[in-house]
Amino acid sequence: MSGEGRAGAERDSLRPDLVVAGAGGGLAGALRAAELGLRVLVVEASQHYAHGNNTSMSTAMVPGAGSRWQKEAGIDDSPEIFLADVMAKTKGNADPAVSRALTGVGARLVAWLADYVGLPMELATDIPYPGHTNFRCHTVPGRSGTKMLAGLIAKAEADPKIDILAPARLVDARPTREGLAALIEFPDGAQEAIECGSLLLATNGFGANRELVERYIPEIAEATYHGSAESRGDGLRIGLGLGADADCLDAYQGHAALAVPYATLLGWATMMHGGILVNSEARRFGNESRGYSEYAAEVLAQPGGTAIAIIDEYVFEKCQPFDDFRATVEAGALRWANNVEELAELFGLDGARLSATLAEARACSENGTEDGFGRSWWPHTLNGRLGGVRVTGALFHTQGGLRVDEHAAVLREDGTRVEHLYASGGAAVGMSGHGASGYLAGNGLLPALGLAFLAAEEVARLAGRVS
Ligand SMILES: Cc1cc2nc3c(=O)[nH]c(=O)nc-3n(C[C@H](O)[C@H](O)[C@H](O)COP(=O)(O)OP(=O)(O)OC[C@H]3O[C@@H](n4cnc5c(N)ncnc54)[C@H](O)[C@@H]3O)c2cc1C
């Protein structure tokens, strides 16, 4: 239900137990809270959130260790193994409480998305994601965040305990005797204070706020930003204003394969199925199987800040499950060549150099050897017709934010809670440590959905709705 025109008096009579600011991953919190009997108001800044926020732009990969899908597939996994992966990828820098809570809740969350929300969850077992010991990313057909979000929105809209107010922006919050007052601003500039029991900041990070990105993550400040325009850092600002602490503000998810100039996501399945990246000198410049987030800065460091992703028909077929990949092809970003020389010509590369680069990669693949960059993942040898896509490195979203505990409750510097305040997703400290290299596939959505889910359970517990 949208309700821009809803009268203040009417809304007062429906004082929400929980206000959720942000209808992305925050909807998991709204739904879980309503399921536990709480009255929820979702305030969402953008009218176009169903197609414009980060959750909608994602490839919908949600990690869950020890899930029933894994058991059915004979995969022996556990939260402990997942936590060890997180700590290995972040070199021990991920927030321990948040990482433990999220690796612990992942399997339960995925089951809830399937059983309560009704999403057709499945386990992705076609490619290993760098850093994950086991196949543990669960997704929806099409691997489309838009489809995942559509399911959450439909369930929330059908729930009589949930009211969605959009467009309406949370601009501030202040403590009241019994909770918090959320200050909401409407597009015409009118403001309204809504009293609530608790407030969940699910407004994402500050990727769209150039000044904050320059301040906290200068290494990616010049990159194309490929995330929601609404990620202005509102949650961070409001939380800090209420006395919260913040951490890991230099953490971000980059991506090394955004097609240019199309601004569509080619996706890293291209590399994990056997593709390579070359620069304008027709040379490879690193280990493509290392992780797409940290590789973004490496692509940006190449001449012109771009690279050419090279695949063949086998890789092309393997990437078909991804809506994003197909959209990139439909946009015209993929150009086919009958041989190496033709490919070199298409992209203005030196033909002899490109032939040598491909020959080296093929030799490693055929012999199963590690190359000079440390790449030993060669599931396929590129052959036959070759396709190329010009790509660049992009900033997808920021990963650091307000410090929270294992229940997503926002913390002060001294470790005490900021009463009634919760944070999730990009607004909260995540589980990626510092910089870009701590990011594991799925570690954007898990804090988004998982912290919101845990926050809802804590609000319900404190309200005496659950033990
Ligand atoms: C292209 C792309 C692909 C990705 N793929 C994956 C993936 O496969 N797996 C994964 O784990 N992560 C992935 N990520 C990251 C993941 O999408 C995000 O980490 C996650 O969706 C963040 O959820 P969120 O709820 O914090 O933010 P969002 O989904 O962006 O939701 C925040 C909402 O808050 C609203 N808002 C902002 N400010 C206010 C305000 N002041 N008041 C009210 N509303 C406000 C916004 O309009 C928005 O709707 C990807 C990101 C991108 C960009």
The ligand as an SDF file (V2000), in Angstrom:
LIG
                    3D

 53 58  0  0  0  0  0  0  0  0999 V2000
   24.9930   -4.8090   -9.8250 C   0  0  0  0  0  0  0  0  0  0  0  0
   25.0530   -5.3750   -8.4350 C   0  0  0  0  0  0  0  0  0  0  0  0
   25.1200   -6.7560   -8.2580 C   0  0  0  0  0  0  0  0  0  0  0  0
   25.1820   -7.2940   -6.9780 C   0  0  0  0  0  0  0  0  0  0  0  0
   25.1460   -8.6540   -6.8020 N   0  0  0  0  0  0  0  0  0  0  0  0
   25.1140   -9.1710   -5.5310 C   0  0  0  0  0  0  0  0  0  0  0  0
   24.9510  -10.5740   -5.2830 C   0  0  0  0  0  0  0  0  0  0  0  0
   24.7430  -11.3860   -6.1840 O   0  0  0  0  0  0  0  0  0  0  0  0
   24.9910  -11.0150   -4.0060 N   0  0  0  0  0  0  0  0  0  0  0  0
   25.1710  -10.1570   -2.9710 C   0  0  0  0  0  0  0  0  0  0  0  0
   25.2450  -10.5980   -1.8300 O   0  0  0  0  0  0  0  0  0  0  0  0
   25.2570   -8.8320   -3.1640 N   0  0  0  0  0  0  0  0  0  0  0  0
   25.2170   -8.3250   -4.4070 C   0  0  0  0  0  0  0  0  0  0  0  0
   25.2790   -6.9740   -4.5890 N   0  0  0  0  0  0  0  0  0  0  0  0
   25.2240   -6.1430   -3.3940 C   0  0  0  0  0  0  0  0  0  0  0  0
   23.8020   -6.1430   -2.8340 C   0  0  0  0  0  0  0  0  0  0  0  0
   22.9180   -5.8520   -3.8770 O   0  0  0  0  0  0  0  0  0  0  0  0
   23.6710   -5.1330   -1.7420 C   0  0  0  0  0  0  0  0  0  0  0  0
   24.6770   -5.3410   -0.7780 O   0  0  0  0  0  0  0  0  0  0  0  0
   22.3270   -5.2310   -1.0350 C   0  0  0  0  0  0  0  0  0  0  0  0
   21.2890   -5.3430   -1.9770 O   0  0  0  0  0  0  0  0  0  0  0  0
   22.1340   -4.0190   -0.1810 C   0  0  0  0  0  0  0  0  0  0  0  0
   20.8420   -4.0280    0.3480 O   0  0  0  0  0  0  0  0  0  0  0  0
   20.3420   -2.7710    1.1360 P   0  0  0  0  0  0  0  0  0  0  0  0
   19.0240   -3.1150    1.7180 O   0  0  0  0  0  0  0  0  0  0  0  0
   21.4150   -2.2960    2.0350 O   0  0  0  0  0  0  0  0  0  0  0  0
   20.2160   -1.6370    0.0230 O   0  0  0  0  0  0  0  0  0  0  0  0
   19.1730   -1.4290   -1.1510 P   0  0  0  0  0  0  0  0  0  0  0  0
   18.7100   -2.6900   -1.7350 O   0  0  0  0  0  0  0  0  0  0  0  0
   19.7640   -0.4220   -2.0600 O   0  0  0  0  0  0  0  0  0  0  0  0
   17.9300   -0.8000   -0.3970 O   0  0  0  0  0  0  0  0  0  0  0  0
   18.0280    0.4630    0.2370 C   0  0  0  0  0  0  0  0  0  0  0  0
   16.7270    1.1960   -0.0070 C   0  0  0  0  0  0  0  0  0  0  0  0
   16.6990    2.3450    0.8270 O   0  0  0  0  0  0  0  0  0  0  0  0
   16.1580    3.4320    0.1010 C   0  0  0  0  0  0  0  0  0  0  0  0
   16.6240    4.6460    0.7740 N   0  0  0  0  0  0  0  0  0  0  0  0
   17.8430    5.2330    0.7330 C   0  0  0  0  0  0  0  0  0  0  0  0
   17.8710    6.2850    1.5670 N   0  0  0  0  0  0  0  0  0  0  0  0
   16.6520    6.3630    2.1530 C   0  0  0  0  0  0  0  0  0  0  0  0
   16.0970    7.2140    3.1320 C   0  0  0  0  0  0  0  0  0  0  0  0
   16.7810    8.2170    3.6950 N   0  0  0  0  0  0  0  0  0  0  0  0
   14.8010    7.0060    3.5210 N   0  0  0  0  0  0  0  0  0  0  0  0
   14.0800    5.9860    2.9800 C   0  0  0  0  0  0  0  0  0  0  0  0
   14.5700    5.1490    2.0440 N   0  0  0  0  0  0  0  0  0  0  0  0
   15.8550    5.3170    1.6560 C   0  0  0  0  0  0  0  0  0  0  0  0
   16.6560    3.2300   -1.3000 C   0  0  0  0  0  0  0  0  0  0  0  0
   15.8610    3.8890   -2.2460 O   0  0  0  0  0  0  0  0  0  0  0  0
   16.5890    1.6990   -1.4340 C   0  0  0  0  0  0  0  0  0  0  0  0
   15.3660    1.2560   -1.9690 O   0  0  0  0  0  0  0  0  0  0  0  0
   25.2080   -6.4230   -5.8670 C   0  0  0  0  0  0  0  0  0  0  0  0
   25.1400   -5.0390   -6.0350 C   0  0  0  0  0  0  0  0  0  0  0  0
   25.0490   -4.5070   -7.3120 C   0  0  0  0  0  0  0  0  0  0  0  0
   24.9510   -3.0220   -7.4740 C   0  0  0  0  0  0  0  0  0  0  0  0
  1  2  1  0
  2  3  1  0
  2 52  2  0
  3  4  2  0
  4  5  1  0
  4 50  1  0
  5  6  2  0
  6  7  1  0
  6 13  1  0
  7  8  2  0
  7  9  1  0
  9 10  1  0
 10 11  2  0
 10 12  1  0
 12 13  2  0
 13 14  1  0
 14 15  1  0
 14 50  1  0
 15 16  1  0
 16 17  1  0
 16 18  1  0
 18 19  1  0
 18 20  1  0
 20 21  1  0
 20 22  1  0
 22 23  1  0
 23 24  1  0
 24 25  2  0
 24 26  1  0
 24 27  1  0
 27 28  1  0
 28 29  2  0
 28 30  1  0
 28 31  1  0
 31 32  1  0
 32 33  1  0
 33 34  1  0
 33 48  1  0
 34 35  1  0
 35 36  1  0
 35 46  1  0
 36 37  1  0
 36 45  1  0
 37 38  2  0
 38 39  1  0
 39 40  1  0
 39 45  2  0
 40 41  1  0
 40 42  2  0
 42 43  1  0
 43 44  2  0
 44 45  1  0
 46 47  1  0
 46 48  1  0
 48 49  1  0
 50 51  2  0
 51 52  1  0
 52 53  1  0
M  END
$$$$
